[in-house]
Amino acid sequence: MAVEYRLTLAGDVPLEQVAKLAAPEAVEMSTASGGRMLSADLNDEHGYVVDITGGRHGYYSAEDDGGALWEWEPKTYVDVSFYMRKDTLANKGKTHMLAAVARTLAGRAEDAALTLNGDVLMLTRVAGTLRKHNTDGWYDEDYDRILHP
């Protein structure tokens, strides 16, 4: 079974610009819907596969810190989806994924959100302010150093 972390950036951002930050190795792939996707299999190096896609009229919802439903509807967006096997999650996947998220957030100014499996809110950035959510079980000082170099 896989675990998915998804970083969403609001706005009409070119996929190639996001890929330079999140996964420079990503190459264009075809999708069933005919949309664009950049993808890279980085399991050996980083413990995940990453897909970068864009879209319009997005809808995202996840559980926030207090168990309330957080909702967000960006008009345009780019998703950076990290897929990890559970056996690589702890030993390298999560650390490398958070480093890619940190590089992407440092290189882009858009509002953003990071979710786990599409239903747990982990990070938001609104108007330049980064906020951590649901920190039990995933966030510690090591990750703080990654996200705030």
N, C-alpha and C positions, 0 to 999 in steps of 0.2 A: 504494500500500500504506500502511496506517495503522500507527501505533505506539500501544500502549495502556499507560498508567500507571494502576495501581489502588491507591487508598488504602483500606484496610479498617480500620474501627473495630469493636472487640469490644463487644457489648452491644446492648440493645434501645433504640436511640436513635431518636427521631422524625426521619424524613427531613427535615422542614421545618427542624429545628434545624441539621442538617448543611448543608442548602442555604443557609441564611442566611450561613454562614461560607464555604462553598466556591463557591457559584454562586447568589447572590440572585435572578438572572434566571430560574432554573429553574421550569418549570411541570409540572404533572402530565400524564403521558402514559399511555396504556393499553399493556399488555404482552400478548403472546400467551398467557402463562400465567395472566393475570388478576391478577398482582401489581401493586403500586404502583411507580411510577418517576417521579422528577422529572428533567427533562432541559432542557438549554439548548444551543443552537448558538451558540457564542462564537468561531467561526472568524475572523471579521473583527476582533474586538476583542482576542482572546487567543490565537488559533491552535489552538483545540481545541473539540470537542463534549464535554459532560460529562453523564453519567447517574448518578443516585443511586438505589440500590436497597437493600432490606434482605432479610434472610433468616434462616433457622435451620439449625443443624447444618452449619456451613460447614466446608470443607476447603480448605486452601491449602498449596501446596508450591512451593519455589523454590530455586535454587542460592545458597548463602551464599558468603561470602568465600573459603573454602578449597575450594569446589567440592562441599561436602557438601550433602545434601538437608535443607533447613529445612522443617518441617511445623508447621501450626497448625490447630486445630479449634475455633474459637469456637462456643459454643452458639447465640448470636445475633450478628448483625453488620450493618453498613451498609457497602456498597461505594460509593466515589466513583470512577468510571471516566472517565479523560480520554483521548479519541481524537484523535490528531494525524496530519495528513498529514506525510510525511517532509520536504516542502518548507517547512513552517512550524515544524518541530521546533527547529531551531537558532536561527532568527531571533527567535521570540517565544514559541512554544508551551511550551518547557521552563521558561523563566523565569516565565511567568504561572502554569503548573501548580504549580511549587514554591511560589510565593507563596500560591496557594489551599491547598495542603497545609499550609503554615506557619500560615495563619489558622485552619484547621480544627484542627490540633494544639494551637494556643494556646487555642482556645475550648472544647476538649473534653479530658477527662482519661483517656479509655479507652485500653487497650492498642491498638496500631495497627501496621500494616505497609504499606509502599509497595513494589510490585513493578512490574517492566517486562515487558510482554508475557507476564505470567503465569508467567515462569520465572526471572527474575533478581531477587533480593532487594536492595532499595536502602536502605530504612530500617526499623527496628523501634523501637517504644516499648513497653517492658514495665515495669510498676510505676513509671512516670514517667521512666524513663531512655531517652533517645533515642540510638540507635546507628546509624551509617552503615555500609552494606555495599557491597561491589563498587564502590568509589569511582572506579576508573580509568574514564575516558571520560565521566563525568557530573558529578562533584563537584569544585568548586574553591572558592576564597575568596568569589567572588560568590554562590554558592549558600549558603555558610555564613552570609553576612549576611542572606540571605532567610529561612533556617530559624531563625536565632537573632537576631531583631531587637533 
